[in-house]
Amino acid sequence: MASILYVCVRPEQGAADAEHQSFRRALGVPSLDRWDLLETPLDASVPERYDGIVVGGSPFNVVVEERGELQRRVEGDLERLARAALDGPLSAFFTCYGIGVVTRMLGGTVGSAVPESTRATQVRITSAAADDPIFGPSAPAMSVLTAHKEGSIEPPPGSVLLATNDDCPVQAYRVGNRLYATQFHPEVTPQDFVDRMAYYRTTGYFDPREYDLTAERVLAASVTGTDLLRRFAGMLG
Protein backbone atom coordinates (compact mmCIF):
# COMPACT_ATOMS: atom_id res chain seq x y z
CA MET A 1 0.00 0.00 0.00
CA ALA A 2 1.24 3.49 -0.85
CA SER A 3 2.49 5.68 1.99
CA ILE A 4 0.61 9.02 2.20
CA LEU A 5 1.15 11.99 4.51
CA TYR A 6 -1.43 14.59 5.52
CA VAL A 7 0.21 18.00 5.89
CA CYS A 8 -1.70 20.22 8.33
CA VAL A 9 -1.63 24.03 8.18
CA ARG A 10 -4.65 24.78 10.40
CA PRO A 11 -4.06 26.42 13.81
CA GLU A 12 -7.47 25.35 15.17
CA GLN A 13 -6.76 21.94 16.70
CA GLY A 14 -10.31 20.61 16.51
CA ALA A 15 -10.68 21.62 12.88
CA ALA A 16 -7.27 20.14 12.08
CA ASP A 17 -8.12 16.82 13.75
CA ALA A 18 -11.39 16.61 11.83
CA GLU A 19 -9.71 17.52 8.55
CA HIS A 20 -7.15 14.76 9.11
CA GLN A 21 -9.92 12.21 9.45
CA SER A 22 -11.78 13.62 6.45
CA PHE A 23 -8.72 13.10 4.27
CA ARG A 24 -8.20 9.59 5.61
CA ARG A 25 -11.75 8.59 4.75
CA ALA A 26 -11.71 10.27 1.34
CA LEU A 27 -8.42 8.63 0.40
CA GLY A 28 -9.82 5.28 1.50
CA VAL A 29 -6.83 4.35 3.64
CA PRO A 30 -6.94 2.69 7.09
CA SER A 31 -4.44 5.16 8.55
CA LEU A 32 -2.85 8.43 7.47
CA ASP A 33 0.35 9.93 8.85
CA ARG A 34 0.23 13.59 9.86
CA TRP A 35 2.70 16.48 9.89
CA ASP A 36 1.63 19.74 11.58
CA LEU A 37 3.63 22.45 9.83
CA LEU A 38 2.56 25.13 12.28
CA GLU A 39 4.24 23.19 15.08
CA THR A 40 7.15 21.48 13.34
CA PRO A 41 9.18 22.70 10.35
CA LEU A 42 9.31 20.29 7.45
CA ASP A 43 11.91 17.56 7.66
CA ALA A 44 13.99 17.27 4.50
CA SER A 45 13.44 13.51 4.47
CA VAL A 46 9.66 13.75 4.02
CA PRO A 47 9.64 13.69 0.18
CA GLU A 48 11.78 10.55 0.31
CA ARG A 49 9.68 8.75 2.93
CA TYR A 50 6.26 9.06 1.26
CA ASP A 51 4.71 8.23 -2.09
CA GLY A 52 2.21 11.05 -1.79
CA ILE A 53 1.15 14.00 0.33
CA VAL A 54 -2.16 15.81 0.75
CA VAL A 55 -2.17 19.41 1.99
CA GLY A 56 -5.17 20.69 3.93
CA GLY A 57 -6.65 24.17 4.13
CA SER A 58 -5.90 27.12 6.38
CA PRO A 59 -7.26 30.50 7.41
CA PHE A 60 -3.98 31.95 6.09
CA ASN A 61 -4.21 33.94 2.86
CA VAL A 62 -1.50 34.51 0.27
CA VAL A 63 -2.77 37.98 -0.66
CA VAL A 64 -2.03 39.95 2.51
CA GLU A 65 0.06 43.07 3.03
CA GLU A 66 2.28 41.45 5.63
CA ARG A 67 2.90 37.77 6.29
CA GLY A 68 4.20 36.91 9.73
CA GLU A 69 7.33 34.87 10.33
CA LEU A 70 5.34 31.68 10.91
CA GLN A 71 3.36 32.03 7.69
CA ARG A 72 6.49 32.74 5.67
CA ARG A 73 8.18 29.63 7.07
CA VAL A 74 5.08 27.50 6.41
CA GLU A 75 4.85 28.75 2.84
CA GLY A 76 8.53 27.97 2.29
CA ASP A 77 7.93 24.41 3.48
CA LEU A 78 4.91 24.04 1.19
CA GLU A 79 6.96 25.30 -1.73
CA ARG A 80 9.61 22.69 -1.00
CA LEU A 81 6.95 19.98 -1.12
CA ALA A 82 5.65 21.34 -4.42
CA ARG A 83 9.18 21.33 -5.83
CA ALA A 84 9.61 17.73 -4.73
CA ALA A 85 6.48 16.79 -6.68
CA LEU A 86 7.84 18.55 -9.76
CA ASP A 87 11.38 17.23 -9.55
CA GLY A 88 11.09 13.79 -8.00
CA PRO A 89 8.87 10.76 -7.47
CA LEU A 90 6.62 12.38 -4.83
CA SER A 91 2.98 13.03 -5.79
CA ALA A 92 1.15 15.94 -4.13
CA PHE A 93 -2.42 17.17 -3.83
CA PHE A 94 -2.69 20.75 -2.52
CA THR A 95 -6.05 22.21 -1.52
CA CYS A 96 -7.52 25.59 -0.53
CA TYR A 97 -4.74 27.89 0.77
CA GLY A 98 -2.19 25.53 -0.78
CA ILE A 99 -3.27 26.31 -4.34
CA GLY A 100 -2.50 29.96 -3.69
CA VAL A 101 1.00 29.12 -2.48
CA VAL A 102 1.69 26.94 -5.53
CA THR A 103 0.16 29.42 -7.99
CA ARG A 104 2.27 32.30 -6.71
CA MET A 105 5.41 30.16 -6.55
CA LEU A 106 5.08 29.08 -10.20
CA GLY A 107 4.22 32.49 -11.65
CA GLY A 108 0.43 32.48 -11.73
CA THR A 109 -1.81 35.20 -10.31
CA VAL A 110 -3.60 35.08 -6.96
CA GLY A 111 -6.15 37.73 -6.00
CA SER A 112 -9.14 38.57 -3.85
CA ALA A 113 -11.49 39.26 -6.79
CA VAL A 114 -12.78 35.65 -7.01
CA PRO A 115 -14.06 34.67 -3.55
CA GLU A 116 -16.72 32.02 -3.01
CA SER A 117 -19.07 31.77 -0.06
CA THR A 118 -19.53 28.69 2.10
CA ARG A 119 -21.61 26.43 -0.11
CA ALA A 120 -21.78 23.59 -2.56
CA THR A 121 -20.99 24.63 -6.12
CA GLN A 122 -20.70 23.05 -9.54
CA VAL A 123 -17.34 22.97 -11.31
CA ARG A 124 -16.89 22.03 -14.96
CA ILE A 125 -14.23 19.51 -15.92
CA THR A 126 -12.23 20.97 -18.82
CA SER A 127 -11.58 19.23 -22.12
CA ALA A 128 -7.87 19.28 -21.23
CA ALA A 129 -8.69 16.99 -18.28
CA ALA A 130 -10.17 14.26 -20.47
CA ASP A 131 -7.10 12.04 -20.12
CA ASP A 132 -6.30 12.96 -16.55
CA PRO A 133 -6.62 9.87 -14.30
CA ILE A 134 -8.03 11.86 -11.37
CA PHE A 135 -10.31 14.46 -12.96
CA GLY A 136 -11.20 12.87 -16.29
CA PRO A 137 -13.67 10.32 -14.85
CA SER A 138 -15.65 13.16 -13.22
CA ALA A 139 -16.49 14.87 -16.53
CA PRO A 140 -18.48 16.81 -17.50
CA ALA A 141 -19.05 18.39 -14.07
CA MET A 142 -19.00 17.71 -10.37
CA SER A 143 -20.39 19.23 -7.16
CA VAL A 144 -17.87 20.33 -4.54
CA LEU A 145 -17.71 22.37 -1.33
CA THR A 146 -15.89 25.65 -1.13
CA ALA A 147 -15.31 28.71 1.05
CA HIS A 148 -12.47 31.11 0.28
CA LYS A 149 -11.60 34.81 0.33
CA GLU A 150 -8.99 34.65 -2.42
CA GLY A 151 -8.30 32.48 -5.44
CA SER A 152 -6.08 31.90 -8.42
CA ILE A 153 -7.05 34.26 -11.22
CA GLU A 154 -4.48 32.94 -13.70
CA PRO A 155 -3.00 29.44 -13.36
CA PRO A 156 0.77 29.00 -13.49
CA PRO A 157 2.40 28.93 -16.93
CA GLY A 158 2.65 25.38 -18.22
CA SER A 159 -0.09 24.03 -15.96
CA VAL A 160 -3.13 22.11 -17.19
CA LEU A 161 -6.46 23.63 -16.09
CA LEU A 162 -8.63 20.74 -14.91
CA ALA A 163 -11.74 22.37 -13.46
CA THR A 164 -13.39 25.78 -13.63
CA ASN A 165 -16.62 27.67 -13.01
CA ASP A 166 -17.92 31.18 -13.57
CA ASP A 167 -17.27 32.45 -10.05
CA CYS A 168 -13.69 31.22 -9.71
CA PRO A 169 -12.01 30.41 -13.04
CA VAL A 170 -9.16 28.34 -11.57
CA GLN A 171 -10.76 25.57 -9.53
CA ALA A 172 -8.10 22.93 -10.17
CA TYR A 173 -4.96 22.35 -12.21
CA ARG A 174 -2.08 19.94 -12.63
CA VAL A 175 1.57 20.77 -13.12
CA GLY A 176 3.64 17.99 -14.63
CA ASN A 177 2.28 14.55 -13.85
CA ARG A 178 2.36 14.53 -10.05
CA LEU A 179 1.39 17.96 -8.70
CA TYR A 180 -2.34 18.69 -8.29
CA ALA A 181 -3.99 21.72 -6.71
CA THR A 182 -7.64 22.54 -6.03
CA GLN A 183 -9.32 25.70 -4.74
CA PHE A 184 -12.25 23.70 -3.38
CA HIS A 185 -12.22 21.13 -0.57
CA PRO A 186 -12.28 17.61 -2.02
CA GLU A 187 -11.93 15.83 1.33
CA VAL A 188 -15.17 16.82 3.07
CA THR A 189 -18.68 15.47 3.21
CA PRO A 190 -21.48 18.00 3.82
CA GLN A 191 -21.54 17.01 7.51
CA ASP A 192 -17.76 17.48 7.73
CA PHE A 193 -18.13 20.94 6.26
CA VAL A 194 -20.87 21.96 8.67
CA ASP A 195 -18.78 20.72 11.59
CA ARG A 196 -15.89 22.86 10.32
CA MET A 197 -18.13 25.91 10.04
CA ALA A 198 -18.37 26.03 13.83
CA TYR A 199 -14.66 26.89 14.08
CA TYR A 200 -14.90 29.71 11.52
CA ARG A 201 -18.26 31.19 12.43
CA THR A 202 -16.96 34.75 12.90
CA THR A 203 -14.02 34.78 10.48
CA GLY A 204 -15.71 36.15 7.37
CA TYR A 205 -16.45 33.02 5.35
CA PHE A 206 -20.22 33.45 5.81
CA ASP A 207 -22.62 35.74 7.63
CA PRO A 208 -22.78 34.40 11.20
CA ARG A 209 -26.41 35.56 11.39
CA GLU A 210 -27.16 33.04 8.62
CA TYR A 211 -25.27 30.15 10.18
CA ASP A 212 -28.28 27.84 10.42
CA LEU A 213 -29.44 28.60 6.87
CA THR A 214 -25.94 28.12 5.45
CA ALA A 215 -25.56 24.84 7.32
CA GLU A 216 -28.95 23.64 6.09
CA ARG A 217 -28.01 24.34 2.47
CA VAL A 218 -24.67 22.57 2.81
CA LEU A 219 -26.25 19.50 4.41
CA ALA A 220 -28.79 19.29 1.58
CA ALA A 221 -26.04 19.13 -1.05
CA SER A 222 -24.79 16.01 -2.79
CA VAL A 223 -21.07 16.28 -3.48
CA THR A 224 -18.60 14.07 -5.32
CA GLY A 225 -15.28 15.71 -4.53
CA THR A 226 -14.03 12.77 -2.46
CA ASP A 227 -13.86 10.70 -5.64
CA LEU A 228 -10.78 12.72 -6.60
CA LEU A 229 -8.81 11.75 -3.51
CA ARG A 230 -9.73 8.09 -3.86
CA ARG A 231 -8.33 8.18 -7.39
CA PHE A 232 -5.25 10.04 -6.18
CA ALA A 233 -4.56 7.27 -3.67
CA GLY A 234 -5.14 4.66 -6.36
CA MET A 235 -2.71 6.39 -8.68
CA LEU A 236 0.03 5.93 -6.07
CA GLY A 237 -0.34 2.17 -6.17
N, C-alpha and C positions, 0 to 999 in steps of 0.2 A: 504494500500500500504506500502511496506517495506521502511524503512528509510535508505538512503545510503549517505555516505559522500565521497566527492572527496578530497584527501590529495595531496596538491601541494608542489613540491620540486624544482620548476623552478624559478631562479632569474629573468628571462626575462619576464616582466609583460605581454607584448603582447602575447608571446608564451604560458604563463600560462593561460591567459584568453581564448585563443583559445582551449587549451587542455581541460579546464573545459567544454566548450561547446561540444567538441568532445565526451567526456565521457557521458555527459547528453544524447546526441542523440543516442550513441551506446547502452546505457543502456535502452533506450526507456522510460525515465521518464520525466515528465513535468518540474521538477525542481530538482536541485542537490546541496545540501549544500557543502560548501567549507571551508577547513582549510589550510592556508598557513603556513607550518612549518618553512619556512625561516624567517617569521615575528613573529610568535607566537608559543612558545613551546606547546607541546601537553598537553591538559587538561586531567587529569586522568579519567574524567567522560565520555570521548568520547566512549570507548568500551561499555559502558552501555547505551548510548543514541542512538546508531545506530545498525541496523541489519547487515549492511555491509559497507565496505570501499573499495574504489579503489585508488590506489597509482599511480600517474603519473611519467613521466620520469624526468631526470635531466642531466645537463652537468657534475655533480659530477661523480667521478669514485671511486670504492672501492680500486682498486689496484694503490695506489699512495704512494710515500715515506712518505709524511707528510700530514695529514688531519688537516685542520684548526679547530679552536674551534667551529665554526658554523656547519661545516660538522659533527663533532663528536657528537654534540648535536642532530642534525637532525637524524643521524643514530641510536642514542639511542632511540629516539622517534619512529622511524620505527620498531625497534626491539620490543618495548613495544606493538605496534599494532600487530605484528606477534605473539607474545606470547599470546595476548588476543584471537587471532583466533585459537591458539592451545589449550588453556586452558578453553575457555568460549564459549558463544553462538555467538560471533561475527564471521562473514565471511569476508575474505579479498582477494583482487585480486591485487597483486603487479606486476608492469611492469617495464621493462627497468632497470634503476639503482636499483630499489627496489629488483629485483631478486638477484643482487649481495649482497645486504645487508643481505637478508634472507639466501642465500647460505652460506655465511661466518659465520653467527650467528649459523647455525645449523650443521656446521662441514663439509660442502662441499668445493670445490676448485674453486676459481675465478682467472682468469688469462687474460693476454692480447694476448694470442696466438690464440684466436678464434674471431677476429673482423669480422664485416660484413659492407659493404658499404651501402650507402643510396640507397635503391632499394626495389622492391617487390621480395619475395623469396618464394619457396615452402617448407613447413614443413610437415613431415610425422607424422600422428597420430599413436602412438604405440599400440601394442596389449593390453598392460596393461590399456589403456584408454578406452577400449571397453565399459565398464560399467560406465564410468564417465559421469555424466549428462551434463557437459559443453563441454568436448572435444569429447566424443564418437560419437555424431551425425555428427561431421565433418570428420570422417574417410572416406577414407584412407589418405587424404591429404588436405591441404588448403593453400591458398596464403595469405601472410601477408606482412607488411611493417616493415623494420628494418633499424637501423643505430646505431652501437655501436662499441666502441674501446676495450671493455673487455667483457668477458662472463663467465658463469659457465662451468668449464671443467668437474667437477664431481658434481652430484647433492648431496644434503645432505643425510646422511644415513637414511633409513626408508622412504624416499620420493618415490612417484610414478612418473616415467618419463612419460609425456603425449605427448610430441611432440619433434621431433628431425630433423636435416638434416645434410648433410655432412660437411658444413662449421662451424656450431656451434652445437655440439652434445646435449646441454641442452637448448632446446627452451622453454620448459614449464614443470612444475611438480606440484604435489599436495602433501601437507603434512597433514596427518589426513584427515578430511572430509571437512574442511572449509578454508584452506589456499592454495591459488593458486598463482603461480608466472610465468610470461612469460618474455623472453628476448625481444621478438618483441613487437610492438605497436598494440594492438588489437582495440584501440579506433578510429583510424584515417581512413578517406577516402583518396584516392590519392590526392584530392585537399587540404585536411587538411594538408597532409604531405608536399606538395609543399609550402604551406603557411608557415609552420614551418621552412622549409629550409632557408627562408630569414633571420631568426634570427641566424642561425648557419652557415652562408655562409663561414666564415673564421676560423672555429673552428676545422677543421680536419676531419669532417665526410664525406666530398667529396671534390674533386678538384674544387676550386672555378672557375677555367677556364672552367670547364665543367658543370657549373650550369644549363644552358639552356638544354643541352643534358640530364642531370640527371633528371631534372624536366619533360622533355618530356617523358622519359621512365616510370617515376612514374605515370604520368597522364594516360598513356596507359594501366596500369595494372588493372586487376580486382581482388579485394581482398575480403576475406570473414571473416576477423578477428573480425569484429563487432558482428558477430553471437555469439561469446563466451560471450561477455558482456551482451547481451540480455538474454542469458540463465542463466548467473550469477544472474541477477536481478530477473528472474523468479524463481530461486531456493530459493530466500529469501522470496517468498510469496507475 
